[in-house]
Amino acid sequence: GWWLTDDNKMSKSVGNVIKPLDVADEFGVDSLRYYLMRNMVVGQDASFTRETFIKRYNSDLANDYGNLVNRVLVLIDKYFNGRIPESSEFDNNDLDLIAKAKELPIQIIENYNNFKLHDGIELNIKLFRLINKYLEIKSPWKTIKTNKNNTATTLYVAIEILRIGTILINPIMPNKSSQILESIGAEKNQNYTFGNLKANTPIKISKNIF
């Protein structure tokens, strides 16, 4: 497929050419890679505009992914001295998210293997959104006052599934995903099994991810 500008073919004479290196310099190579693979269906034309790029960047990367990483790391740093807490008994909200974290990787990898990169990426972002929703429901910033074990379980589940999602998005964003895996104390492997992160592993805040 061809990349178009406002549904028109790029042309120097028309003056609607997008210079990818300029976009990469401003937003980072990984962000450009993400947009190109998220917004194009393999074999079909796709339209590129600065406006749609910035909208996708802010929605998916800065908000859904970047803010999630920052939120989880800051809460662990604040409540558990910068070390991954140990989980205890899971409640229904925990188990529901863990079940999704076991189902979605299979679907994501299947889409990647079938060159449906856009669908695989959307499912990956869906997993990050589910973690954000889970944190709103569990509210660890509230439960820390009354039940530290519950807070520990919530944050363990959140950071472990964040690890799984980050490994899955590594082929799309190799640099940023490696940076995030290092921040959460995770190995750069292809292990999608829940429970891989070890309690008491130190984390480090990673600023300006996106």
N, C-alpha and C positions, 0 to 999 in steps of 0.2 A: 504494500500500500504506500501511498504518498502522504507526506505531511503537508497540509494546506494552511493558509492564513486566512481566517474568516471565510473558510470554504472556497478560497481561491488559490490556485497554484502560486507558489512563491516565484517572484521574478525580480531581478535586479532593476529592470526598466520600470516596473511598477513601484518598486521601493518597499515591498512588503516582506523582504527576506528577514528571517529570524536567525541570528547568529548564536548557535548553541554554546560556543565558548564564552560568550558574554553572559549568558544565563548561568552557566556553571560557575563563572567567577563571582557572580553576585550571590547565588543561593547555594552553591556547592554542587559537586558532580553527582553525588548520591541523590539529591533532590531532583535533579534533571533526569537521571536514570529512572527514578520512581515515576515521574510524570509521564515520560515517554512510554513506559511499559504499562502503566495504569490506564492511560487514555487511548491507546491504540489497540484495536483488535487485529491480530496478525492476519495479513492478507487484505485488509480494508484500508481505505483512506481515513485520515484523522486530521482534525483541525487544531492548530496551535495558536493561541493568543496569549499575550502577557497576562491579561485579566484572568483567563481560565487557569493559567499556571499558578498565579498568586492565590487564587481561591482554593485550588487543590492543595497547595503548599500549606496554607493557613489551617484549612479544615482537617486534613488527614495527618500531616506531619507535625506542625507546631502544636495543634490542639489535642487531637486524639492520641498521638504517640508521644510527642515530646513532653507535653504537660503530664502525661501519665508517668513517664520515667521520673521526672522531677518530683512529682507528688509522692511516689512510693519511696524513693531514696530519702527524701527529706523526712518523711514520717519514721522510717527505720532509724535514721540518724538521730532524730529527736527522742524517740521513745525507747530505743534499744541500743544506744551508744554506738551506732554505726555498724552493727553486726546483725546478720540475718537471724530473726527470732526462730525459736523452735515451735512447731505447730503442735496442737493437742487435738482434742476430739472435733471432728468436722460436723457442722450443722447442715441443714438442707441447702442454704445459699452457697456454702462452700462446695458441697457435692454437685450441685447443678453446674457451677462454673468449671469444676474439675472434669465433669463429663463432657462439656463443650470443648475443653482443652485436649481431650482425647479424640473427639470426633473430627474437629476442624482440620488438624494437620493432615489427616488422610485425604480430605477433600482438596486442601490446598496443593499438596504434592501431586495429586491426580491432575489437577488443572495445569500445573506447571508442565508436567510430562506431556500433556496434550496441547501444549502451546497456547493455552487459554490463560495467558499471564494476567490479563486484566481481572479475570474472575478469581484467580488465586490470590491476587493482591487485595481485592475487595474483601475476601473472607479473612485475610490476615488482619486487615484494619478492623473488621467486625470483632475479632478476638480482643483487640485492644479496647474497643468500645465496651465490650462486655465486662472487662476488668474495671473500667471507669464506673460503669453502672453498679457493679458489685461493691465498689468502695463507697458509693453513695448510700447504698442499702445498709452496709455493715457499719459505716461511720466510725472507723477506728479512733478518730480524734475525740469521739464521745465515750466509747467503751473503755478507753485507757483509764478513765477516772474510776471505773467500777469493776472492770474485769480485764486485767492485763493479759491473761492467758487467751482470752477471746481475741484481743487485739493482735497478739502475737500470731495466732492462727490466720487471721485475716491478712496480715501483711506478708506472711509466708506464702499463702496461696497466691496473692497478687504478684509478688516478685517472681515466684516460680513460673507462673503462666506468662508473665512478661518475658521471662527467659525463653520460653518455648516459642512465643510469637516472634521474638527477635531473631532466633535461629532460623525460623522459617522465612523471614524477610531478608536474610543475609545475601542470597543470590541477587536480589534487586538492589540492595543498599549495603555493599560489603564494608565500606569504611565506617559509616555511622553505626551499623549493627555491631561491629567489632568493638567500637568505643563504648557502646552501651553494655555489651556483655562483660567487658573489663570492669565497668563501673559497678556491676552487680555481683562481681566475683564469680562469674560463670566461665566454664571452659568453652572454647570455640570448637564444639563438636556438633554432630548431627543427632544428638540424643533428645528426642521429643518426649521421653517418658516423664510423667509427673513424679516429683519427689527427688529429682537429681541434685538440686541445690542443697548444700549442707548447712545446717544451723551453725551459727557463730562465725560464719564466713564474713570477713569485713567487706563493707561496700564503700564506695567513695562518690561524692556528689560530682556529677558531670554537668558543668554549666554550658549554656548556649548550645544545646544539642542541635536545635534548628533555629 
